[in-house]
Amino acid sequence: MVNNEELLDCVLCLDETLSEAEEALEKKNYSTALHKIREAREVISEMRDDDEATDDRQEIDMHVANNLK
């Protein structure tokens, strides 16, 4: 599971990236805006993958612990 500090860093990074996308849209620089939005989605996807991997590890640990009892 992601700790609070990592989560905060991620949110701040996403905020910065989305602000850059917003600026690019205001300047009608659509390719830059699209690139920044894709960067933000990639960060979200990585966080989701990390969280799911943690869930899987927790399930495996629980299964092993239950079998050892």
PyMOL commands that place a pseudoatom at each C-alpha (Angstrom):
pseudoatom trace, name=CA, resn=MET, resi=1, chain=A, elem=C, hetatm=0, pos=[0.000, 0.000, 0.000]
pseudoatom trace, name=CA, resn=VAL, resi=2, chain=A, elem=C, hetatm=0, pos=[1.178, 3.501, -0.738]
pseudoatom trace, name=CA, resn=ASN, resi=3, chain=A, elem=C, hetatm=0, pos=[2.125, 5.558, 2.299]
pseudoatom trace, name=CA, resn=ASN, resi=4, chain=A, elem=C, hetatm=0, pos=[0.752, 9.044, 2.912]
pseudoatom trace, name=CA, resn=GLU, resi=5, chain=A, elem=C, hetatm=0, pos=[3.951, 10.822, 1.852]
pseudoatom trace, name=CA, resn=GLU, resi=6, chain=A, elem=C, hetatm=0, pos=[4.067, 8.990, -1.482]
pseudoatom trace, name=CA, resn=LEU, resi=7, chain=A, elem=C, hetatm=0, pos=[0.392, 9.722, -2.045]
pseudoatom trace, name=CA, resn=LEU, resi=8, chain=A, elem=C, hetatm=0, pos=[0.880, 13.418, -1.327]
pseudoatom trace, name=CA, resn=ASP, resi=9, chain=A, elem=C, hetatm=0, pos=[3.868, 13.550, -3.695]
pseudoatom trace, name=CA, resn=CYS, resi=10, chain=A, elem=C, hetatm=0, pos=[1.764, 11.895, -6.374]
pseudoatom trace, name=CA, resn=VAL, resi=11, chain=A, elem=C, hetatm=0, pos=[-1.122, 14.336, -5.918]
pseudoatom trace, name=CA, resn=LEU, resi=12, chain=A, elem=C, hetatm=0, pos=[1.243, 17.314, -6.059]
pseudoatom trace, name=CA, resn=CYS, resi=13, chain=A, elem=C, hetatm=0, pos=[2.873, 15.928, -9.208]
pseudoatom trace, name=CA, resn=LEU, resi=14, chain=A, elem=C, hetatm=0, pos=[-0.534, 15.390, -10.813]
pseudoatom trace, name=CA, resn=ASP, resi=15, chain=A, elem=C, hetatm=0, pos=[-1.612, 18.918, -9.855]
pseudoatom trace, name=CA, resn=GLU, resi=16, chain=A, elem=C, hetatm=0, pos=[1.482, 20.401, -11.480]
pseudoatom trace, name=CA, resn=THR, resi=17, chain=A, elem=C, hetatm=0, pos=[1.076, 18.308, -14.621]
pseudoatom trace, name=CA, resn=LEU, resi=18, chain=A, elem=C, hetatm=0, pos=[-2.606, 19.204, -14.952]
pseudoatom trace, name=CA, resn=SER, resi=19, chain=A, elem=C, hetatm=0, pos=[-1.795, 22.900, -14.418]
pseudoatom trace, name=CA, resn=GLU, resi=20, chain=A, elem=C, hetatm=0, pos=[0.680, 22.666, -17.287]
pseudoatom trace, name=CA, resn=ALA, resi=21, chain=A, elem=C, hetatm=0, pos=[-1.993, 21.009, -19.420]
pseudoatom trace, name=CA, resn=GLU, resi=22, chain=A, elem=C, hetatm=0, pos=[-4.424, 23.793, -18.539]
pseudoatom trace, name=CA, resn=GLU, resi=23, chain=A, elem=C, hetatm=0, pos=[-1.884, 26.454, -19.530]
pseudoatom trace, name=CA, resn=ALA, resi=24, chain=A, elem=C, hetatm=0, pos=[-1.258, 24.689, -22.824]
pseudoatom trace, name=CA, resn=LEU, resi=25, chain=A, elem=C, hetatm=0, pos=[-4.996, 24.570, -23.528]
pseudoatom trace, name=CA, resn=GLU, resi=26, chain=A, elem=C, hetatm=0, pos=[-5.314, 28.302, -22.796]
pseudoatom trace, name=CA, resn=LYS, resi=27, chain=A, elem=C, hetatm=0, pos=[-2.558, 28.905, -25.362]
pseudoatom trace, name=CA, resn=LYS, resi=28, chain=A, elem=C, hetatm=0, pos=[-4.312, 26.523, -27.775]
pseudoatom trace, name=CA, resn=ASN, resi=29, chain=A, elem=C, hetatm=0, pos=[-1.251, 24.272, -27.761]
pseudoatom trace, name=CA, resn=TYR, resi=30, chain=A, elem=C, hetatm=0, pos=[-3.270, 21.088, -27.980]
pseudoatom trace, name=CA, resn=SER, resi=31, chain=A, elem=C, hetatm=0, pos=[-0.419, 18.655, -28.556]
pseudoatom trace, name=CA, resn=THR, resi=32, chain=A, elem=C, hetatm=0, pos=[1.356, 19.788, -25.375]
pseudoatom trace, name=CA, resn=ALA, resi=33, chain=A, elem=C, hetatm=0, pos=[-1.908, 19.634, -23.435]
pseudoatom trace, name=CA, resn=LEU, resi=34, chain=A, elem=C, hetatm=0, pos=[-2.573, 16.119, -24.680]
pseudoatom trace, name=CA, resn=HIS, resi=35, chain=A, elem=C, hetatm=0, pos=[0.957, 15.079, -23.749]
pseudoatom trace, name=CA, resn=LYS, resi=36, chain=A, elem=C, hetatm=0, pos=[0.542, 16.465, -20.207]
pseudoatom trace, name=CA, resn=ILE, resi=37, chain=A, elem=C, hetatm=0, pos=[-2.813, 14.736, -19.766]
pseudoatom trace, name=CA, resn=ARG, resi=38, chain=A, elem=C, hetatm=0, pos=[-1.257, 11.452, -20.862]
pseudoatom trace, name=CA, resn=GLU, resi=39, chain=A, elem=C, hetatm=0, pos=[1.571, 11.982, -18.343]
pseudoatom trace, name=CA, resn=ALA, resi=40, chain=A, elem=C, hetatm=0, pos=[-0.999, 12.492, -15.584]
pseudoatom trace, name=CA, resn=ARG, resi=41, chain=A, elem=C, hetatm=0, pos=[-2.891, 9.359, -16.574]
pseudoatom trace, name=CA, resn=GLU, resi=42, chain=A, elem=C, hetatm=0, pos=[0.363, 7.382, -16.600]
pseudoatom trace, name=CA, resn=VAL, resi=43, chain=A, elem=C, hetatm=0, pos=[1.116, 8.469, -13.023]
pseudoatom trace, name=CA, resn=ILE, resi=44, chain=A, elem=C, hetatm=0, pos=[-2.384, 7.426, -11.960]
pseudoatom trace, name=CA, resn=SER, resi=45, chain=A, elem=C, hetatm=0, pos=[-2.001, 4.083, -13.722]
pseudoatom trace, name=CA, resn=GLU, resi=46, chain=A, elem=C, hetatm=0, pos=[1.344, 3.434, -12.013]
pseudoatom trace, name=CA, resn=MET, resi=47, chain=A, elem=C, hetatm=0, pos=[-0.163, 4.224, -8.610]
pseudoatom trace, name=CA, resn=ARG, resi=48, chain=A, elem=C, hetatm=0, pos=[-3.077, 1.897, -9.344]
pseudoatom trace, name=CA, resn=ASP, resi=49, chain=A, elem=C, hetatm=0, pos=[-0.689, -0.895, -10.380]
pseudoatom trace, name=CA, resn=ASP, resi=50, chain=A, elem=C, hetatm=0, pos=[1.366, -0.383, -7.208]
pseudoatom trace, name=CA, resn=ASP, resi=51, chain=A, elem=C, hetatm=0, pos=[-1.779, -0.511, -5.079]
pseudoatom trace, name=CA, resn=GLU, resi=52, chain=A, elem=C, hetatm=0, pos=[-3.061, -3.660, -6.806]
pseudoatom trace, name=CA, resn=ALA, resi=53, chain=A, elem=C, hetatm=0, pos=[0.349, -5.322, -6.424]
pseudoatom trace, name=CA, resn=THR, resi=54, chain=A, elem=C, hetatm=0, pos=[0.240, -4.536, -2.706]
pseudoatom trace, name=CA, resn=ASP, resi=55, chain=A, elem=C, hetatm=0, pos=[-3.259, -6.028, -2.472]
pseudoatom trace, name=CA, resn=ASP, resi=56, chain=A, elem=C, hetatm=0, pos=[-2.028, -9.194, -4.190]
pseudoatom trace, name=CA, resn=ARG, resi=57, chain=A, elem=C, hetatm=0, pos=[0.932, -9.461, -1.789]
pseudoatom trace, name=CA, resn=GLN, resi=58, chain=A, elem=C, hetatm=0, pos=[-1.389, -8.997, 1.178]
pseudoatom trace, name=CA, resn=GLU, resi=59, chain=A, elem=C, hetatm=0, pos=[-3.679, -11.762, -0.100]
pseudoatom trace, name=CA, resn=ILE, resi=60, chain=A, elem=C, hetatm=0, pos=[-0.714, -14.098, -0.581]
pseudoatom trace, name=CA, resn=ASP, resi=61, chain=A, elem=C, hetatm=0, pos=[0.586, -13.294, 2.907]
pseudoatom trace, name=CA, resn=MET, resi=62, chain=A, elem=C, hetatm=0, pos=[-2.850, -13.989, 4.412]
pseudoatom trace, name=CA, resn=HIS, resi=63, chain=A, elem=C, hetatm=0, pos=[-3.105, -17.279, 2.513]
pseudoatom trace, name=CA, resn=VAL, resi=64, chain=A, elem=C, hetatm=0, pos=[0.354, -18.393, 3.668]
pseudoatom trace, name=CA, resn=ALA, resi=65, chain=A, elem=C, hetatm=0, pos=[-0.403, -17.354, 7.253]
pseudoatom trace, name=CA, resn=ASN, resi=66, chain=A, elem=C, hetatm=0, pos=[-3.700, -19.250, 7.234]
pseudoatom trace, name=CA, resn=ASN, resi=67, chain=A, elem=C, hetatm=0, pos=[-2.042, -22.382, 5.848]
pseudoatom trace, name=CA, resn=LEU, resi=68, chain=A, elem=C, hetatm=0, pos=[0.684, -22.239, 8.495]
pseudoatom trace, name=CA, resn=LYS, resi=69, chain=A, elem=C, hetatm=0, pos=[-1.816, -22.187, 11.371]
for i in range(1, 69): cmd.bond("trace and resi %d" % i, "trace and resi %d" % (i + 1))
show_as sticks, trace
zoom trace
